[in-house]
Amino acid sequence: MENIGLIIILLFGISFIGILSTKYKFPFPIVLVISGVLISLVPGLPVIALDPSIVFLIFLPPLLYGAAWYTSWRDFKAAIRPITLAAIGLVFLTTLLVAVTAHLLIPGLSWPLAFLIGAIVSPPDAIAATTITKGLGLQPRVISILEGESLINDASGLVAYKYALTAVIAGNFVFWQAGLNFLLVAIAGIAIGLGIAYLLYLIHKKFVCDPVIEVTLTFLTPFASYLLAEQFHFSGVLAVVTTGLYLSYRSSEIFTHQSRIMAYSVWEVVIHILNSLIFILIGLQLRSVIQGIGDYSAGTLILYGIVISFVVIVVRFIWVVPAALLPRYLSKRIRRTEPFDPRNMVIFGWAGMRGVVSMAAALALPLTLANGDPFPYRNLIIFLSFCVILSTLVGLGLTLPWIIRKLKMAPHSIAAEEYEVRTKVVSETISHIEEKLSLLNDELLHNIKSKYEVKYNRLQKTDLPSNYFGKGQTLKGNIFNEFTQLQIDLISVERTTLANMHRNGKASDEIIRKIERELDLEETRLQMEMYNE
């Protein structure tokens, strides 16, 4: 109970720091890793360690499912070649080169343990990269590759991790068997993920009609996929990712508007807490980890951390050149259909931040071997994993926005894309009113048509990039945002009136809550309607 209280207090602390990071626009993933360091420096805090066997179960399914849910299947499919090259080829190359480096650098480190280190630090965290680059106008294809890479490289990295861990525990490893097994567990994991996804799709579509139950099912779904796949020794990670991609693509068919609002809110909170919690746990264990590697001098540990981090960073830059250029050299179709900007290779190389998945994999290492002996080099592996996360998140993460600005890349305009979609939706709706609803009462027809005509007229006065309409200048005065902001301001007036009636006892709590919810939903809609670059 005392430890639970401590964790809750630390979650409060990280949430407060998160408020500051939002206010001052400092990337939250970097805040988390720095918080882990600061927690480890607080004297007197107890060492709290979860059972390694349940670390993956608690953290991986919801985090991977959330990442898959926010990934566009269409964009993922369009960029499948670079995603696959990075998520499989780059991960295995990183695992190999880190393993060779660690084996040569650290005296007495066996090959299986060296490969284990490589597998832990090989998968980048694209959520960290996209969080850090948010608002910088990266091209959608670059973001799609980073997000898609993150989904698949977690699977390939964790499969390599499990084989390396098995080799450490069993003391043997046959490469060709591991290769065949990889194909089997991957294909079977994807099949199980699709099966679970289709079953849940039918349940949501035909039986579930309550938003609370729907959101509860979305929360339980990744655990079901993961546990079923792992029960048969297949890839639970790929099962979860497949389920998330399928249901996300079909979400508009199976969820009500109430369920969607609730689900997005719940999942944002869950992912925030899990990300915070894992860095709290590493912070509470870091002092014990440092004590466990007390046989090494500080200089030696720093050297190990720097060298392993350097290899992780450099191999990504080495890989990106042939991976980007060879397919273009070999295929006329790729040269003709896919735009190429060499500056994107720099951005991709710089976006190799490691994060929560690597940390979870390190914390999930067993405490002992089957014979009861302590797991060899466990504390050193956790320390090196944290060093890689710290150096890539802080070193690469803080400099990535600066690199993007120095490359002077033309920013992608979300506003222009949003303008096209909104205009199409409003125009089609007006056409439908004119063609299908002409027999309505004149006053009703006029009112409903005016609503959409106002939207259309405001869209024509929206700020868009220079020369968007071929006139060589940006339109002045974002009337769309001004009108939306005016509505938000008036909602504040409605809330004030409602609050006064509540204080004076002139309305029941039930009615107050109902109208408050209406205003909350309306303000949420208006906030999402605002144009933001």
C-alpha positions in Angstrom: 0.0 0.0 0.0 2.9 2.4 0.8 4.5 1.7 -2.5 1.2 2.3 -4.4 0.8 5.6 -2.6 4.3 6.6 -3.6 3.6 5.7 -7.3 0.5 7.8 -7.2 2.4 10.8 -5.8 5.0 10.4 -8.5 2.3 10.3 -11.2 0.9 13.5 -9.8 4.4 15.0 -10.0 4.9 13.9 -13.6 1.4 15.2 -14.5 2.4 18.6 -13.1 5.6 18.5 -15.1 3.5 17.5 -18.1 1.4 20.7 -17.6 4.6 22.7 -17.8 5.8 20.9 -20.9 2.6 21.6 -22.6 2.6 25.3 -21.6 6.2 25.8 -22.7 6.0 23.4 -25.7 8.7 21.1 -24.4 8.4 17.5 -25.8 6.7 15.2 -23.2 8.7 12.1 -24.1 11.9 14.0 -23.1 10.2 15.1 -19.9 9.5 11.5 -19.1 13.1 10.2 -19.5 14.5 13.2 -17.5 11.9 12.5 -14.8 13.2 9.0 -14.5 16.7 10.3 -13.9 15.4 12.8 -11.3 13.4 10.2 -9.5 16.5 7.9 -9.2 18.4 10.8 -7.5 15.8 11.3 -4.7 17.3 9.8 -1.6 15.3 7.4 0.5 12.9 6.2 -2.2 12.2 2.4 -2.2 13.1 0.1 -5.0 9.8 -1.0 -6.7 10.0 -3.8 -9.3 7.1 -5.4 -11.1 7.3 -9.1 -11.7 9.2 -9.2 -15.1 6.7 -11.8 -16.4 3.9 -9.4 -16.3 5.7 -6.2 -17.5 5.0 -7.0 -21.2 1.3 -7.9 -20.4 0.7 -4.6 -18.6 2.4 -2.2 -20.9 2.8 -3.6 -24.4 -0.8 -4.5 -25.5 -2.4 -1.1 -24.8 0.6 0.9 -26.0 0.8 -1.0 -29.3 -2.9 -1.0 -29.8 -3.1 2.8 -29.2 -0.3 3.3 -31.7 -2.0 1.1 -34.3 -5.3 2.9 -33.8 -3.9 6.2 -34.7 -2.1 4.9 -37.8 -3.8 5.3 -41.1 -4.1 1.9 -42.9 -4.3 3.6 -46.3 -1.0 5.6 -45.6 0.5 2.5 -44.1 -0.2 0.4 -47.2 1.0 3.1 -49.5 4.4 3.2 -47.7 4.7 -0.5 -47.1 8.1 -0.9 -48.9 10.1 1.7 -46.8 8.2 0.7 -43.7 9.1 -3.0 -44.2 12.8 -2.2 -45.0 13.1 -0.1 -41.9 11.0 -2.2 -39.6 12.7 -5.5 -40.4 16.0 -4.9 -42.2 17.1 -1.9 -40.1 16.0 -3.6 -36.8 17.9 -6.7 -37.5 21.0 -4.8 -38.8 20.9 -2.7 -35.6 20.6 -5.8 -33.5 23.5 -7.4 -35.2 25.9 -4.4 -35.1 25.0 -3.6 -31.5 25.6 -7.2 -30.6 29.0 -7.3 -32.3 30.0 -4.1 -30.6 28.8 -5.1 -27.2 30.4 -8.5 -27.4 33.8 -7.0 -28.3 33.5 -4.1 -25.9 32.3 -5.8 -22.7 34.5 -8.5 -21.3 32.8 -11.8 -20.7 29.6 -10.9 -22.5 28.3 -13.9 -24.4 26.9 -13.7 -27.9 23.3 -14.4 -26.7 23.5 -11.6 -24.2 25.0 -9.3 -26.8 22.2 -10.0 -29.2 19.7 -9.4 -26.3 21.1 -5.9 -25.8 20.9 -5.3 -29.6 17.3 -6.5 -29.7 16.2 -4.3 -26.8 17.6 -1.1 -28.3 16.8 -1.7 -31.9 13.2 -0.6 -32.3 12.7 3.3 -32.4 9.7 5.0 -30.9 7.9 6.9 -33.6 5.5 8.4 -31.1 8.4 10.3 -29.6 9.5 11.4 -33.1 6.0 12.6 -34.2 5.4 14.3 -30.8 8.7 16.2 -31.1 8.0 17.2 -34.8 4.4 18.1 -34.3 3.6 21.4 -35.9 6.8 21.5 -38.0 5.0 20.7 -41.2 6.7 17.3 -42.1 5.4 15.7 -45.3 2.6 13.1 -44.5 4.6 10.3 -46.2 7.6 10.8 -43.8 5.2 10.7 -40.8 3.5 7.6 -42.2 6.8 5.8 -42.6 7.9 6.8 -39.0 4.6 5.6 -37.5 4.4 2.4 -39.6 8.0 1.6 -38.8 7.3 1.9 -35.1 4.4 -0.6 -35.3 6.3 -3.3 -37.2 9.8 -2.8 -35.7 8.4 -3.3 -32.2 7.2 -6.8 -33.5 10.5 -7.7 -35.2 12.6 -6.3 -32.4 10.6 -8.2 -29.7 10.7 -11.4 -31.7 14.5 -11.1 -31.9 14.4 -10.3 -28.1 12.6 -13.5 -27.3 14.9 -15.6 -29.4 18.0 -14.0 -27.7 16.4 -14.5 -24.3 15.7 -18.1 -25.1 19.3 -18.6 -26.2 20.5 -17.1 -22.9 18.2 -19.3 -20.8 18.6 -22.5 -22.9 22.2 -22.0 -23.8 21.8 -22.8 -27.5 20.6 -21.0 -30.7 20.2 -22.4 -34.2 20.0 -19.5 -36.8 18.0 -21.3 -39.5 15.5 -22.6 -37.1 15.0 -19.1 -35.6 14.5 -17.8 -39.2 11.7 -20.3 -39.9 10.2 -19.8 -36.5 10.1 -16.0 -37.1 8.0 -16.5 -40.3 5.7 -18.9 -38.5 5.1 -16.8 -35.4 4.7 -13.6 -37.5 2.1 -15.1 -40.0 0.2 -16.9 -37.2 0.2 -13.8 -35.0 -1.2 -11.7 -37.9 -3.9 -14.4 -38.5 -4.9 -14.5 -34.9 -5.0 -10.7 -34.8 -7.3 -10.6 -37.9 -9.5 -13.3 -36.4 -10.0 -11.4 -33.1 -10.5 -8.1 -35.0 -13.2 -9.6 -37.2 -15.0 -11.2 -34.2 -14.9 -7.9 -32.3 -16.1 -6.1 -35.5 -19.2 -8.3 -35.6 -19.8 -7.9 -31.9 -19.6 -4.1 -32.0 -21.7 -3.8 -35.1 -24.5 -6.3 -34.3 -24.8 -6.4 -30.5 -23.2 -3.5 -28.6 -25.2 -0.3 -28.3 -23.9 1.2 -25.1 -20.9 3.5 -25.2 -19.5 2.4 -21.9 -19.5 -1.2 -22.9 -18.0 -0.4 -26.3 -15.1 1.5 -24.7 -14.6 -1.3 -22.2 -14.4 -3.7 -25.1 -11.8 -1.6 -26.9 -9.7 -1.6 -23.7 -9.9 -5.4 -23.3 -9.3 -6.1 -27.0 -5.5 -5.7 -27.1 -5.1 -8.0 -24.1 -7.3 -10.6 -25.7 -5.2 -10.6 -29.0 -1.9 -10.6 -27.1 -2.8 -13.4 -24.7 -4.4 -15.7 -27.3 -1.4 -15.4 -29.6 1.1 -15.8 -26.8 -0.8 -18.8 -25.5 0.1 -20.6 -28.7 3.7 -19.1 -28.7 3.0 -16.8 -31.7 3.6 -13.1 -32.0 1.3 -11.3 -29.5 2.8 -8.0 -30.7 1.8 -8.5 -34.3 -1.6 -9.8 -33.2 -2.3 -6.6 -31.3 -1.0 -4.4 -34.1 -3.1 -6.2 -36.7 -6.3 -6.0 -34.5 -5.7 -2.3 -34.0 -5.2 -1.5 -37.7 -8.3 -3.5 -38.7 -10.7 -2.1 -36.1 -9.3 1.5 -36.6 -10.0 1.3 -40.3 -13.6 0.0 -39.6 -14.2 2.3 -36.7 -16.6 4.6 -38.5 -18.9 1.6 -39.2 -19.0 0.2 -35.7 -18.8 3.1 -33.2 -21.4 5.7 -32.3 -20.4 9.3 -32.0 -20.7 9.0 -28.2 -18.4 5.9 -28.1 -15.8 7.7 -30.3 -15.6 10.7 -28.0 -15.4 8.6 -24.9 -12.9 6.1 -26.4 -10.4 8.8 -27.6 -10.6 10.4 -24.1 -10.1 7.1 -22.2 -7.2 6.0 -24.5 -5.4 9.3 -24.3 -5.4 9.0 -20.5 -4.5 5.3 -20.4 -1.5 5.8 -22.7 -0.3 8.9 -20.8 -0.4 7.0 -17.5 1.3 3.9 -18.9 4.1 6.0 -20.4 4.6 7.9 -17.2 4.4 4.7 -15.1 7.2 2.9 -16.9 9.6 5.8 -16.5 8.6 6.1 -12.8 9.4 2.4 -12.4 12.8 2.7 -14.1 13.5 5.7 -11.9 12.7 3.7 -8.8 15.0 0.9 -10.0 17.8 2.9 -11.4 19.6 3.4 -8.1 19.5 -0.4 -7.5 20.6 -1.0 -11.0 23.6 1.3 -10.5 24.5 -0.5 -7.3 24.3 -3.8 -9.2 27.0 -2.7 -11.6 29.3 -1.3 -8.9 32.1 -3.5 -10.1 32.5 -1.2 -13.1 34.1 2.2 -12.8 32.0 5.3 -13.7 34.3 5.9 -16.7 33.8 2.4 -18.0 30.0 2.6 -17.7 30.0 6.0 -19.5 32.2 4.6 -22.2 29.8 1.6 -22.7 26.8 3.8 -22.8 28.3 6.3 -25.3 29.6 3.6 -27.6 26.4 1.5 -27.7 24.3 4.7 -28.2 26.7 5.9 -31.0 26.3 2.6 -32.9 22.5 2.7 -32.5 22.5 6.2 -34.0 25.0 5.8 -36.8 23.7 2.5 -38.1 20.3 4.2 -38.9 22.1 6.9 -41.0 24.1 4.1 -42.8 21.0 2.1 -43.5 18.8 5.0 -44.8 21.0 5.7 -47.9 20.8 2.4 -49.7 17.3 1.7 -48.4 16.1 5.0 -50.0 18.2 5.0 -53.2 18.5 1.4 -54.3 14.7 0.9 -54.9 14.7 4.1 -57.0 17.7 2.9 -59.0 16.1 -0.5 -59.7 12.5 0.6 -60.4 11.3 3.2 -63.0 7.8 3.1 -61.4 9.2 4.2 -58.1 11.1 7.0 -59.8 8.0 8.1 -61.6 5.4 7.9 -58.9 7.3 8.6 -55.6 8.7 12.1 -55.0 12.2 12.2 -53.6 13.8 14.8 -51.4 17.3 13.8 -50.0 16.6 16.0 -47.0 13.9 13.5 -45.9 16.7 10.9 -45.4 18.4 13.2 -42.9 15.1 13.6 -41.0 14.4 9.9 -41.0 18.0 9.2 -39.7 17.6 11.8 -37.0 14.2 10.5 -35.9 15.6 7.3 -34.4 14.6 8.0 -30.8 14.2 5.0 -28.5 11.4 5.0 -25.9 8.9 3.0 -23.9 9.1 -0.3 -25.7 12.8 -0.6 -25.2 12.4 0.3 -21.6 9.6 -2.3 -21.1 11.8 -5.0 -22.8 14.7 -4.2 -20.4 12.5 -4.3 -17.3 10.9 -7.6 -18.5 14.2 -9.4 -18.2 13.9 -12.3 -15.7 15.5 -11.9 -12.3 16.9 -15.5 -12.4 17.7 -18.3 -14.8 15.9 -21.7 -14.6 18.5 -23.1 -12.3 18.1 -20.2 -9.8 21.2 -18.3 -10.7 20.9 -14.5 -11.1 20.2 -13.5 -14.7 23.7 -12.5 -16.0 24.4 -8.8 -16.7 20.8 -7.9 -16.1 21.6 -4.6 -14.3 24.1 -3.7 -17.0 21.6 -4.4 -19.8 19.0 -2.2 -18.1 21.6 0.6 -17.6 22.7 0.5 -21.3 19.1 0.5 -22.5 18.4 3.6 -20.4 21.6 5.2 -21.8 20.4 4.7 -25.3 16.9 6.0 -24.6 18.4 9.0 -22.8 20.9 9.9 -25.5 18.6 9.4 -28.4 15.6 11.2 -26.9 17.6 14.1 -25.4 20.4 14.3 -28.0 18.4 13.6 -31.2 15.0 14.8 -29.9 16.0 18.3 -28.8 18.0 18.9 -32.0 15.5 17.4 -34.5 13.3 20.6 -34.8 16.5 22.6 -35.3 17.6 20.2 -38.1 14.3 20.5 -39.8 14.4 24.3 -39.8 18.0 24.3 -41.0 17.1 22.0 -43.9 14.6 24.7 -45.0 12.0 22.2 -46.1 8.7 23.6 -47.4 6.2 22.8 -44.7 3.2 20.6 -45.6 0.0 22.6 -45.1 -2.6 20.8 -43.1 -4.9 23.8 -43.5 -4.9 23.4 -47.3 -5.7 19.7 -47.0 -8.4 20.3 -44.4 -9.9 23.1 -46.6 -10.4 20.6 -49.5 -12.1 18.0 -47.3 -14.4 20.5 -45.6 -15.4 22.2 -48.8 -16.2 18.8 -50.4 -18.3 17.7 -47.4 -20.2 21.0 -47.2 -20.8 21.2 -51.0 -22.1 17.7 -51.2 -24.5 18.4 -48.3 -25.8 21.6 -50.0 -26.4 19.6 -53.2 -28.3 16.9 -51.2 -30.5 19.6 -49.6 -31.3 21.2 -53.0 -32.0 17.9 -54.8 -33.6 15.7 -52.1 -35.2 18.1 -49.6 -36.8 20.6 -51.8 -40.3 19.6 -50.6 -39.6 20.6 -47.0 -41.4 23.5 -45.4 -39.9 26.7 -46.8 -38.8 28.1 -43.5 -37.2 24.8 -42.4 -35.5 24.5 -45.8 -34.2 28.0 -45.7 -32.8 27.6 -42.2 -31.0 24.3 -42.8 -29.6 25.5 -46.1 -28.4 28.8 -44.6 -26.5 26.8 -42.0 -24.4 25.1 -44.6 -24.1 28.1 -46.9 -22.6 30.0 -43.9 -20.0 27.3 -43.5 -19.2 27.3 -47.2 -18.8 31.1 -47.3 -16.5 31.1 -44.3 -14.4 28.4 -45.9 -13.8 30.7 -48.9 -12.2 33.3 -46.5 -9.8 30.9 -44.8 -6.1 31.6 -44.6 -4.3 29.2 -47.0 -0.7 29.0 -48.3 0.5 31.6 -50.8 -0.6 31.0 -54.4 -3.1 28.3 -53.3 -5.7 29.8 -55.7 -3.1 30.9 -58.2 -3.2 34.5 -57.1 0.3 34.7 -55.6 -0.8 35.8 -52.2 -2.2 34.5 -48.9 -5.8 35.5 -48.2 -6.1 38.0 -45.4 -8.2 37.5 -42.3 -9.1 33.9 -41.2 -12.8 34.5 -41.0 -13.4 30.8 -40.4 -11.4 30.8 -37.2 -12.8 34.2 -36.1 -16.4 33.0 -36.4 -15.6 29.7 -34.6 -13.8 31.6 -31.8 -16.9 33.9 -31.5 -19.1 30.8 -30.9 -16.7 29.5 -28.3 -16.7 32.8 -26.5 -20.5 32.8 -26.5 -20.5 29.2 -25.0 -18.6 30.8 -22.1 -21.5 33.2 -21.6 -23.9 30.3 -21.6 -21.8 28.5 -19.0 -21.7 31.5 -16.8 -25.5 31.8 -16.9 -25.8 28.1 -16.1 -23.3 28.4 -13.2 -25.3 31.3 -11.7 -28.5 29.4 -12.0 -26.8 26.4 -10.3 -25.5 28.5 -7.4 -28.9 30.1 -6.9 -30.7 26.8 -7.0 -32.8 27.7 -10.0 -32.2 24.5 -11.9 -31.8 20.8 -10.8 -28.4 19.1 -11.0 -29.7 16.7 -13.6 -30.6 19.4 -16.0 -27.4 21.4 -15.3 -25.3 18.3 -16.1 -27.2 17.6 -19.3 -26.8 21.1 -20.6 -23.1 21.2 -19.5 -22.5 18.1 -21.5 -24.1 19.6 -24.6 -21.9 22.7 -24.2 -18.8 20.5 -23.7 -19.5 18.5 -26.9 -20.3 21.7 -28.9 -17.1 23.4 -27.7 -15.1 20.2 -28.5 -16.6 20.3 -32.0 -15.7 23.9 -32.5 -12.2 23.5 -31.2 -11.6 20.7 -33.7 -13.0 22.9 -36.4 -10.4 25.6 -35.9 -7.6 25.7 -38.5 -4.1 25.0 -37.0 -0.9 24.8 -39.0 
